[in-house]
Amino acid sequence: MEPSILVPNTKLSMMLTLLLGIFLCSESTLDHGFLQETNMTLYIHDFFSGPNATTIAISTTMPSEDSWIVDNFGTMYYTNNPVTEGREPDSDHLGRAQGTFVSAAMDGSNSQVVMSVVFDTPQYQGSTLEIQGAGNPLQRVKEVSVVAGTGQFRYARGFATFETVYYDRAANYSVAEWNITMEHY
């Protein structure tokens, strides 16, 4: 008996069915709308001391607690800073900048920054941005990467520049301006 040309090859049928299933599943999970570019400016308020400190040193290579230096190799900080729309502390609150920065270069020329911007306003409720990179503390303007995001900033990719725009040495308080450019869905 001759094989019928109407009887499909079982292996080929299974492979085509599997490929179709993978294609349909991937299409449904990647349907996030159109890629869009967003530019935003945020202000990060940093309090280094006092009862309401938002940045604390957690490790250092120096022998005593009185000798903390921000650019000492191995010095690590945790931070939970307020994020606002404007430079003034009483401007509209957007969320918190939470993360770490570490003096990562032996000569203090670079700090490793790993930061989550957690938004808690109605406009961006539940959205986050993940910021990461190395920045030279002695440069006026530093640039780091936007490596991820959630909520309204899902799959964010881009860059952020930041610079200190206000510093009160007596109060140990500073304000950094972050300019963020990113693409996301």
C-alpha positions in Angstrom: 0.0 0.0 0.0 1.3 3.4 -1.0 1.6 6.1 1.7 -1.0 8.8 1.1 0.2 12.3 0.5 -2.7 13.5 2.6 -1.4 11.9 5.8 0.8 14.6 7.4 4.2 13.8 8.8 3.7 13.5 12.5 7.0 15.1 13.5 6.4 18.1 11.2 2.9 18.5 12.5 4.0 18.5 16.1 6.8 21.0 15.4 4.5 23.4 13.6 1.9 23.2 16.3 4.5 23.9 19.0 5.9 26.9 17.0 2.4 28.3 16.6 1.8 27.9 20.3 5.0 29.7 21.2 4.2 32.5 18.7 0.7 33.0 20.1 1.9 33.0 23.7 4.7 35.4 23.1 2.4 37.8 21.1 -0.1 37.9 24.0 2.5 38.6 26.7 4.3 41.3 24.7 1.2 43.4 23.9 2.0 46.4 26.1 1.2 49.1 23.6 3.6 51.4 21.9 7.1 52.2 23.0 7.2 55.8 24.2 9.8 58.2 25.4 9.5 60.1 28.6 11.6 62.9 30.0 11.2 63.9 33.6 13.0 66.0 36.3 12.9 64.8 39.9 14.5 66.4 43.0 16.0 64.1 45.6 16.2 65.5 49.2 19.1 64.0 51.2 19.3 64.4 55.0 22.7 63.0 56.2 22.2 63.6 59.9 19.7 64.3 62.7 16.6 62.4 63.9 15.1 62.4 60.4 18.2 61.3 58.5 17.4 59.7 55.1 20.9 58.5 54.3 23.0 56.5 56.8 26.5 55.2 56.5 26.5 51.4 57.2 30.1 50.5 56.6 33.5 52.0 56.2 37.2 51.0 56.0 38.1 53.8 58.4 39.0 52.8 62.0 36.5 55.0 63.8 33.0 56.2 63.3 34.1 59.9 63.6 36.1 59.5 60.4 33.5 58.7 57.8 34.4 60.0 54.4 32.0 59.6 51.4 34.8 58.7 49.0 36.7 56.3 51.2 36.9 52.9 49.4 34.3 50.5 50.8 32.1 53.1 52.5 28.5 52.1 52.0 25.3 54.1 52.5 21.6 53.2 52.6 19.2 55.9 51.5 15.5 56.5 51.6 15.1 60.0 50.3 12.0 62.1 49.5 11.4 62.7 45.8 9.6 65.9 44.8 8.6 67.8 41.7 10.5 70.9 42.7 13.6 71.9 44.4 12.0 73.1 47.6 11.3 70.6 50.4 7.6 71.5 50.5 7.0 71.0 46.7 4.7 68.2 45.5 5.8 64.8 46.8 6.2 62.1 44.2 7.7 59.2 46.1 11.0 57.9 47.6 14.5 57.2 46.3 15.5 54.0 48.0 18.8 52.1 47.6 22.5 52.1 48.2 25.6 53.8 47.1 29.1 52.5 47.7 32.5 54.1 47.2 33.7 51.4 44.7 37.1 52.7 43.4 40.2 52.4 45.5 41.0 56.1 45.0 37.4 57.2 45.6 36.9 58.3 42.0 33.7 56.3 41.5 30.6 55.4 43.6 28.3 52.5 42.6 24.7 53.6 42.7 21.8 51.2 42.9 18.5 53.1 43.4 14.8 52.4 43.2 12.5 55.4 42.6 9.2 54.3 44.2 6.3 56.5 43.1 3.3 56.9 45.5 1.3 59.7 43.9 -2.1 59.0 42.1 -0.5 59.7 38.7 2.3 57.1 39.1 0.9 54.9 41.9 2.8 51.7 42.2 5.3 52.5 39.4 9.0 52.3 39.9 12.3 53.1 38.1 15.5 51.2 38.7 18.6 53.3 38.4 22.1 51.9 38.4 25.7 52.8 37.5 29.0 54.4 38.5 29.3 58.1 39.1 32.4 60.1 40.0 31.6 62.1 43.2 33.9 64.9 42.0 32.1 65.5 38.7 29.4 68.2 38.7 27.1 66.1 36.6 27.0 62.3 36.8 25.3 59.9 34.4 23.8 56.5 35.3 21.5 54.0 33.6 17.8 53.5 33.9 17.8 49.7 33.7 14.1 48.8 34.5 10.8 50.0 35.5 7.3 48.8 36.6 3.7 50.1 36.3 3.6 53.1 34.0 7.3 52.7 33.3 7.3 49.0 32.4 10.4 47.8 30.6 12.1 51.2 31.1 15.5 51.7 29.5 17.5 55.0 29.4 19.7 57.2 31.3 19.6 59.7 34.2 21.9 62.6 34.9 22.1 64.0 38.4 23.8 66.9 40.1 23.7 68.6 43.5 21.8 71.9 43.1 21.7 72.8 46.8 23.9 72.0 49.7 23.6 73.2 53.3 26.7 72.0 55.1 25.6 73.1 58.6 22.3 71.1 58.3 24.0 68.3 56.3 21.2 68.6 53.8 21.4 68.5 50.0 19.1 68.5 47.0 20.0 66.6 43.8 18.3 67.3 40.4 17.8 64.1 38.4 17.0 64.5 34.7 15.7 61.2 33.3 15.3 60.2 29.7 13.8 56.7 29.1 11.8 54.6 26.7 9.1 52.3 28.1 5.7 50.7 27.3 
